[in-house]
Amino acid sequence: MRKAILWGLFLFPFGFIGIGDSAAQQRAGSLDNLSQELIAIERAALDRWMTGDPQGYLGIYAPEITYFDPNQDKRIDGLEAMKQLFEPMKAMKFPIKDPRYEMLNPKVQLHADIALLTFNIISFGKLGDKPEAVLGRWNSTEIYSRIGGEWKIIHSHWSYIKPGKPPTP
């Protein structure tokens, strides 16, 4: 009987360690699933953007979106302002042939119903009859919030990689 109690006392802490590991594994798996989901949402918007279609992003922006990019003088506030900013794209003839991009180093951080997605992106394409070239190198920060069961971007910030050097077309 005494041996059984001693073994029980010895093995009892290991049961807690196993439970802790299981919970940690579930959280890690959950974060992996969320990362895949948010990256897929972002890629779908980027796929459309690369063809001159802003609707992919407009469809995932929350009504209260705030937005920064190096081509704007100040922050853009709200979905209606974003629609106005992107409106000229609808009338443009998209000059880039065979557009594509590489999303590098995506990372998702989750805090309750807020998720932060950061990544680098390099965009490529052909201008006229020229060979494929790098069209832009960007850092991106997207803050998503779960709104009504859907992930929506509440803040978007784009900046040039190595801002002292503008992207070379």
N, C-alpha and C positions, 0 to 999 in steps of 0.2 A: 504494500500500500504506500509506504513511504517513498519507494522508488518511483511509483506512478505519479505521485505529487511532485517530486523533484523533476521528473521528465516533463510534466505539464508546465511547471514554472519555467523550465529551460526553453521549451518549444513555444510557449505562449507569445513572446515578443516577435518570433518569426512569422506567426500568423498575421500580426499587424503589418509587418513589412510587406508580406505578400499582398495584403489588401491595398496597402498604399501603392504598390507597384501597379496593381490592376487599375486603380483609379487614374494613376498618372498615364498609363498606357491608353486608357479610354480618352483622356483629355488630348493626348498627342494624336490619336487617331482622328478625333473630332477636329482638331486644328488642321490636320492634313486634308480632311474632306472639305473644310471651309476654304483652305488655300486653293485647292483645285477648283472649287465653285467660283470664288472671286476672280481668279486668274482667267477662267473660262468666260466670265461676264466681261472682263476687261478686254480680252482678246476679241470677243465678238464685236465690241464697240470699235476697237482699233482696226479690225478687218474692214469695217465700213468706212471709217475715217480715211484709211489709206486709199480709198477710191473716190474721196471727195464727198462722202456722205456723212454729215454730222449727226444724223438721226440716231445712230447707235448710242452715242453719248447722251444726246438729249433725252432719250428714253430711259436712261438709268440715273439721271440727275434728280435729286430731291428738289422740291419747290424752293427750298431755302439755300440751294447750292451757293458756295462762295468759290471764286476761281482766280488764280494768279497765273500769268505766264509772262515771259520776258518781252513780249510784243505789246503788252498793255501798259498804260500809264498808271493804272490803279487796279485795285481789286474789283472784280465783277460780282455783283450781288443778285441772286435770284434766277430762277429758270427763265423768266421772260426776258431778262437782260442777256442771258446766254443765247436764247433763240435769236435775238436781234444781232448779237455778235456774229453768229454763224449764218445768218440769212444770206449774205452775199455769196456764200459757197454754193448755194442752190443754182445760181445763175451762171456760175463759172464753168468753162470747159476745162476739165481736169487735164493738165498738160503732162502728167507723169505716166509713162508706160511701164507695165510690169512692176507695179509697186509691191514692196514686201517690207517686212520688219523683223528684227530679232528682239525679243524681250529677254533681257538679261537680269540675273540676280533677283527674281521676284521674292518678296518676303511678306508674309501676312502676320500681323500681331492682333490678337483678339482681346478686347476688354468689354465684357458684357455684350451689349448689342451694338458695339462700335468695333470696326475692324480697320486696321491701317494696312494698306497695300503700297509697298514701295518697290520700284524697279527702275532699270535703265532700259532705254530703247534706242536702237539704231535703225533708221529708216533708209531704204534703198529704192532706186528706181532709175528709169532712163528718161532723159529729157531730150525730146526730138530724136535725132538719129544717133545720139551719143551712146556710148556703152553705159552699162549700169554704174552708178556712183552712189556714194553715201550722201543722202540728202539732209540728214539731221541726226544729232546725237543728244539725247535728252535724259534728264532725271525726272522721275514722276513720283508724286505722292498723292494717293487717293484715299480719302477717308470715307468709309462706307458705314451706313447705319441701317439696322434692320427696321424697316418701316412697313407696317401692315403685312409682316411675314416675308417681305422682299428686301434684298440688299440694294440700297440706293446710295449714290455718291452725294455726300453733304459738303465736301471740300475737295478741290482739285488744285494741285500746284505743279506746274511744269517749269523746268529751268534747263538751260544748256549745260551739258557736261563741259567742264572747263570753260566757264563763261567768258574769259578773256579772248577766246578764239571762237568767232562765229562759225556755224556749220558751213562746210564747203560744199556747194552744189556740184 
